[in-house]
Amino acid sequence: MLFLVLVILAVAGFAAQNWPEITRPSSLNFGIVQADAPMGLILLTLLGLTLLVFLATTATMRTQSLYETRQHAKALNAQRDLAEKAEVSRFTDLRQLLDGHLRDEKQRESIVQAEMEKTMAQHQRELRNQLEQMYHLLTSRLTEMERRIDTRGGARVERVEEIGPTRVVEPGLGVHSQPGRERV
């Protein structure tokens, strides 16, 4: 821009120094018409008009460029805002997903724990029932064995204090020795 101003000033200075020559009329041929006019003034006017067209075009292009830059900046800000919202939305979705997974995992753990406690309680009941059955079975067997012993005639076992085998007394048979048996 500074260069353009310097060129305009140089042309204006040159025209001012040679103004009488620029304004001197001469015979000009315009194709169909021939007229007497100052050729320098016509060329200087055409140069001025060209400069005005150039400046208008440059100003229009600059204005359009600024407008497009502003539009791009607005679009960029809008896209940035959308990207930030999308990122926040993704983080929110991720947090909700993780919270859902944690909640599901806790529910699964509580269900598994409840099932495990239920199974343990059932196994304890079964074990208690089996122990009670074994107790009743052993009690009934012992009772039956006592009854059999009582019904056999009440055989007595005597211990002899002296060194020797144990003697068994059976009713009606008398006392006899059983070698190799120390206790009955």
C-alpha positions as a Markdown table, in Angstrom:
| # | Residue | x | y | z |
|---|---|---|---|---|
| 1 | Met | 0.0 | 0.0 | 0.0 |
| 2 | Leu | 2.9 | 2.3 | 0.8 |
| 3 | Phe | 4.4 | 1.6 | -2.5 |
| 4 | Leu | 1.2 | 2.6 | -4.3 |
| 5 | Val | 1.1 | 5.9 | -2.5 |
| 6 | Leu | 4.7 | 6.6 | -3.5 |
| 7 | Val | 4.0 | 5.8 | -7.1 |
| 8 | Ile | 0.9 | 8.1 | -7.1 |
| 9 | Leu | 3.0 | 10.9 | -5.6 |
| 10 | Ala | 5.7 | 10.4 | -8.2 |
| 11 | Val | 3.2 | 10.5 | -11.1 |
| 12 | Ala | 1.5 | 13.6 | -9.6 |
| 13 | Gly | 4.9 | 15.4 | -9.1 |
| 14 | Phe | 5.9 | 14.5 | -12.7 |
| 15 | Ala | 2.5 | 15.8 | -14.0 |
| 16 | Ala | 2.8 | 19.0 | -12.0 |
| 17 | Gln | 6.3 | 19.8 | -13.3 |
| 18 | Asn | 5.2 | 19.1 | -16.9 |
| 19 | Trp | 1.7 | 20.6 | -16.7 |
| 20 | Pro | 2.0 | 23.0 | -19.7 |
| 21 | Glu | 3.1 | 20.1 | -21.9 |
| 22 | Ile | 0.3 | 17.8 | -20.5 |
| 23 | Thr | -2.3 | 20.4 | -21.3 |
| 24 | Arg | -1.0 | 21.4 | -24.8 |
| 25 | Pro | -3.6 | 20.4 | -27.4 |
| 26 | Ser | -2.7 | 18.1 | -30.2 |
| 27 | Ser | -4.6 | 16.4 | -33.0 |
| 28 | Leu | -5.9 | 12.9 | -31.8 |
| 29 | Asn | -7.5 | 10.2 | -33.9 |
| 30 | Phe | -10.2 | 8.2 | -32.0 |
| 31 | Gly | -10.9 | 5.8 | -34.9 |
| 32 | Ile | -14.0 | 7.3 | -36.4 |
| 33 | Val | -13.5 | 10.8 | -35.2 |
| 34 | Gln | -10.5 | 13.1 | -35.2 |
| 35 | Ala | -10.3 | 15.9 | -32.6 |
| 36 | Asp | -7.9 | 18.4 | -31.0 |
| 37 | Ala | -7.4 | 17.6 | -27.3 |
| 38 | Pro | -4.6 | 17.5 | -24.8 |
| 39 | Met | -3.1 | 14.0 | -25.0 |
| 40 | Gly | -1.3 | 14.1 | -21.7 |
| 41 | Leu | -4.4 | 15.2 | -19.8 |
| 42 | Ile | -6.4 | 12.3 | -21.5 |
| 43 | Leu | -3.7 | 9.8 | -20.5 |
| 44 | Leu | -3.5 | 11.2 | -17.0 |
| 45 | Thr | -7.3 | 10.9 | -16.6 |
| 46 | Leu | -7.2 | 7.3 | -17.9 |
| 47 | Leu | -4.4 | 6.6 | -15.4 |
| 48 | Gly | -6.5 | 8.1 | -12.6 |
| 49 | Leu | -9.6 | 6.1 | -13.6 |
| 50 | Thr | -7.5 | 2.9 | -13.8 |
| 51 | Leu | -6.2 | 3.7 | -10.3 |
| 52 | Leu | -9.7 | 4.3 | -9.0 |
| 53 | Val | -10.9 | 1.0 | -10.5 |
| 54 | Phe | -7.9 | -0.8 | -9.0 |
| 55 | Leu | -8.5 | 0.7 | -5.6 |
| 56 | Ala | -12.2 | -0.1 | -5.8 |
| 57 | Thr | -11.5 | -3.7 | -6.8 |
| 58 | Thr | -8.8 | -4.0 | -4.1 |
| 59 | Ala | -11.2 | -2.6 | -1.4 |
| 60 | Thr | -14.0 | -5.0 | -2.6 |
| 61 | Met | -11.7 | -8.0 | -2.5 |
| 62 | Arg | -10.3 | -6.9 | 1.0 |
| 63 | Thr | -13.9 | -6.4 | 2.3 |
| 64 | Gln | -14.9 | -9.8 | 0.9 |
| 65 | Ser | -11.8 | -11.4 | 2.4 |
| 66 | Leu | -12.6 | -9.9 | 5.8 |
| 67 | Tyr | -16.2 | -11.0 | 5.6 |
| 68 | Glu | -15.2 | -14.6 | 4.6 |
| 69 | Thr | -12.6 | -14.6 | 7.4 |
| 70 | Arg | -15.2 | -13.5 | 9.9 |
| 71 | Gln | -17.6 | -16.2 | 8.6 |
| 72 | His | -14.9 | -18.8 | 8.8 |
| 73 | Ala | -14.1 | -17.7 | 12.4 |
| 74 | Lys | -17.8 | -18.0 | 13.3 |
| 75 | Ala | -18.0 | -21.4 | 11.7 |
| 76 | Leu | -14.8 | -22.5 | 13.4 |
| 77 | Asn | -16.1 | -21.3 | 16.8 |
| 78 | Ala | -19.4 | -23.1 | 16.2 |
| 79 | Gln | -17.5 | -26.3 | 15.2 |
| 80 | Arg | -15.3 | -25.9 | 18.3 |
| 81 | Asp | -18.3 | -25.5 | 20.5 |
| 82 | Leu | -19.9 | -28.5 | 18.9 |
| 83 | Ala | -16.7 | -30.5 | 19.4 |
| 84 | Glu | -16.5 | -29.4 | 23.1 |
| 85 | Lys | -20.1 | -30.4 | 23.6 |
| 86 | Ala | -19.6 | -33.7 | 21.9 |
| 87 | Glu | -16.5 | -34.3 | 24.1 |
| 88 | Val | -18.4 | -33.4 | 27.2 |
| 89 | Ser | -21.3 | -35.6 | 26.0 |
| 90 | Arg | -18.8 | -38.5 | 25.4 |
| 91 | Phe | -17.4 | -38.1 | 28.9 |
| 92 | Thr | -20.9 | -38.0 | 30.3 |
| 93 | Asp | -21.8 | -41.1 | 28.3 |
| 94 | Leu | -18.6 | -42.8 | 29.4 |
| 95 | Arg | -19.3 | -41.9 | 33.0 |
| 96 | Gln | -22.9 | -43.2 | 32.7 |
| 97 | Leu | -21.6 | -46.4 | 31.1 |
| 98 | Leu | -19.0 | -47.0 | 33.8 |
| 99 | Asp | -21.6 | -46.2 | 36.5 |
| 100 | Gly | -24.0 | -48.7 | 34.9 |
| 101 | His | -21.3 | -51.4 | 34.7 |
| 102 | Leu | -20.3 | -50.8 | 38.3 |
| 103 | Arg | -24.0 | -50.9 | 39.4 |
| 104 | Asp | -24.5 | -54.1 | 37.4 |
| 105 | Glu | -21.3 | -55.6 | 38.9 |
| 106 | Lys | -22.5 | -54.7 | 42.4 |
| 107 | Gln | -25.9 | -56.3 | 41.7 |
| 108 | Arg | -24.2 | -59.4 | 40.4 |
| 109 | Glu | -21.9 | -59.6 | 43.4 |
| 110 | Ser | -24.9 | -59.2 | 45.8 |
| 111 | Ile | -26.8 | -61.9 | 43.9 |
| 112 | Val | -23.8 | -64.2 | 44.0 |
| 113 | Gln | -23.2 | -63.5 | 47.7 |
| 114 | Ala | -26.9 | -64.2 | 48.4 |
| 115 | Glu | -26.8 | -67.4 | 46.4 |
| 116 | Met | -23.6 | -68.4 | 48.2 |
| 117 | Glu | -25.1 | -67.7 | 51.6 |
| 118 | Lys | -28.2 | -69.6 | 50.6 |
| 119 | Thr | -26.1 | -72.5 | 49.4 |
| 120 | Met | -23.9 | -72.5 | 52.5 |
| 121 | Ala | -27.0 | -72.4 | 54.7 |
| 122 | Gln | -28.5 | -75.4 | 52.8 |
| 123 | His | -25.2 | -77.3 | 53.0 |
| 124 | Gln | -25.2 | -76.6 | 56.8 |
| 125 | Arg | -28.7 | -77.9 | 57.1 |
| 126 | Glu | -27.9 | -81.0 | 55.0 |
| 127 | Leu | -24.8 | -81.6 | 57.1 |
| 128 | Arg | -26.8 | -81.1 | 60.3 |
| 129 | Asn | -29.4 | -83.6 | 59.0 |
| 130 | Gln | -26.7 | -86.1 | 58.1 |
| 131 | Leu | -25.1 | -85.8 | 61.5 |
| 132 | Glu | -28.5 | -86.2 | 63.2 |
| 133 | Gln | -29.2 | -89.3 | 61.0 |
| 134 | Met | -25.8 | -90.7 | 61.9 |
| 135 | Tyr | -26.5 | -90.0 | 65.6 |
| 136 | His | -29.9 | -91.7 | 65.4 |
| 137 | Leu | -28.4 | -94.6 | 63.5 |
| 138 | Leu | -25.6 | -95.0 | 65.9 |
| 139 | Thr | -28.0 | -94.6 | 68.9 |
| 140 | Ser | -30.3 | -97.2 | 67.4 |
| 141 | Arg | -27.5 | -99.6 | 66.7 |
| 142 | Leu | -26.0 | -99.2 | 70.2 |
| 143 | Thr | -29.5 | -99.7 | 71.6 |
| 144 | Glu | -30.0 | -102.8 | 69.5 |
| 145 | Met | -26.6 | -104.2 | 70.5 |
| 146 | Glu | -27.4 | -103.6 | 74.2 |
| 147 | Arg | -30.7 | -105.4 | 73.7 |
| 148 | Arg | -29.0 | -108.3 | 72.0 |
| 149 | Ile | -26.4 | -108.5 | 74.8 |
| 150 | Asp | -29.2 | -108.5 | 77.3 |
| 151 | Thr | -31.2 | -111.1 | 75.5 |
| 152 | Arg | -28.3 | -113.5 | 75.1 |
| 153 | Gly | -28.4 | -114.3 | 78.7 |
| 154 | Gly | -26.2 | -111.7 | 80.2 |
| 155 | Ala | -22.8 | -113.2 | 79.8 |
| 156 | Arg | -20.4 | -111.8 | 82.3 |
| 157 | Val | -16.8 | -111.0 | 81.8 |
| 158 | Glu | -14.6 | -111.5 | 84.8 |
| 159 | Arg | -11.2 | -110.2 | 85.1 |
| 160 | Val | -8.7 | -112.2 | 86.8 |
| 161 | Glu | -6.2 | -110.3 | 88.8 |
| 162 | Glu | -3.5 | -112.8 | 88.3 |
| 163 | Ile | -1.6 | -113.1 | 85.1 |
| 164 | Gly | -3.6 | -115.2 | 82.8 |
| 165 | Pro | -6.3 | -115.2 | 80.2 |
| 166 | Thr | -9.8 | -113.7 | 80.7 |
| 167 | Arg | -12.5 | -116.1 | 81.9 |
| 168 | Val | -15.9 | -116.1 | 80.6 |
| 169 | Val | -18.8 | -117.4 | 82.7 |
| 170 | Glu | -21.8 | -118.6 | 80.8 |
| 171 | Pro | -24.9 | -119.8 | 82.6 |
| 172 | Gly | -25.2 | -123.6 | 82.6 |
| 173 | Leu | -21.7 | -124.2 | 81.1 |
| 174 | Gly | -19.4 | -123.2 | 83.8 |
| 175 | Val | -16.1 | -121.3 | 83.6 |
| 176 | His | -13.7 | -121.9 | 80.7 |
| 177 | Ser | -10.6 | -120.2 | 79.4 |
| 178 | Gln | -10.2 | -118.5 | 76.0 |
| 179 | Pro | -6.6 | -118.4 | 75.2 |
| 180 | Gly | -5.3 | -115.3 | 73.3 |
| 181 | Arg | -8.0 | -113.0 | 74.4 |
| 182 | Glu | -7.3 | -110.6 | 77.1 |
| 183 | Arg | -10.6 | -108.6 | 77.1 |
| 184 | Val | -14.0 | -109.3 | 75.9 |
